[in-house]
Every structure is written in structure tokens, then in C-alpha cells.
Amino acid sequence: MTSEQQLFDETPLRRFEYDDSVVLAADVGPAADASVDVVDGTVIVVADGQQHEQEIPDDARAFMNHGVLTIELSENEGDN
């Protein structure tokens, strides 16, 4: 069900596959000023004054909650 990959240098990324979607999750730390945005197929995370970018499918959704970055992809996009 899950596999571990790398995201943003040393940050481990977990992949969860469901019937209709794929969810990628990474613990980027409890930085109080962390934010995430998706622009033109790139997820941009700013935490502790550093910016990290990762290419993702154009219509993916990304959000951050308590230092955990979550990226949701439709099933077809998760095959990339």
C-alpha cells in the first residue's frame, strides 16, 4: 500500500494508493510559518525561510496541516 521515496532533499515521502486516488505525504516539520502552494504543476513549500519545489501533475491538490504536507492526485496521475 505504501512506499517511501525522497522529496525536498532529505524529507521522506510516503505514497498511499486508494481506489480512486493517490496521496503523497511528507513530514516537513512543525515550522509555524510553513506554507504550500501549487503553481503550474509545481508544489512550492516554504518552511523556516527556505523554499522547496517539486514537480507534480497540474491538477493535483496540496495542503499542509501541523507540519505534514499532503498532495492528492487522481488515480491516473499517480501512475507517473
N, C-alpha and C positions, 0 to 999 in steps of 0.2 A: 504494500500500500504506500509506503513512503521510501524515498531515497534521499541521500544527503549530497548536496552539491555546494559549490562556493559562490558567494555573492558579495560584492563590495570588498575585495581583498580577502580578509581572514574570516568574514562572517559566514557561518554555515547556513545553508538554505535547505529547508525541508520541503518535499513535494508530496501533496496528498491528492490522490486521484479518486474522484467520485463518478457516479453515473453520467452526470451532465456537465461536470466542470473539473478543473484542476486548480488547486490552491497552493501557492508557494508562501512559505512563512520563514521569517528570519528575525532573531532577537538582536536588534541593533543597540540595545542598552537603554537604560532608564533616563536618558537625557531629557530634561524638562522642556527644552526648546527644539525638539526634533519635529520635523515636518516631512511630508511626502507629497509628490505631485506627479502626474503622468502627462508628458508633453510629446506629441508626435512620435509615439512608440518608444519613449524612454521614460523609465521611472527615475525620479530625482529625489534623493533623500538628503536632507540637511540635518546634521546632528553634531552637537558640540563644535559648531563653527566650521565643520568640514562638509563638503558636498560630494556625494557619490552618485554615479549614474549607471544604469543597466538597461540595455535594450529589451523591450517586451513587445508583444503584439499590440497594435494600435488601439483596439477597443477593450483592453484589459482595465480592471479597476484596482486601485491600490489605496490602502489606508493604514494608519498606524494607531495602535492602542496600547498604552503602557509600555512603550518601547518595542513592541512587536510589529514588524512590518508584514502586512498580508497583501498578496497580489492574487486576484481572482481572474482566471482565464476560462473561456468556454472550452468544452471538450476538444473541439477541432484545433484550437490554438495551442493546447497543451502538448500536442504532438511534435512541436518544433524543438 
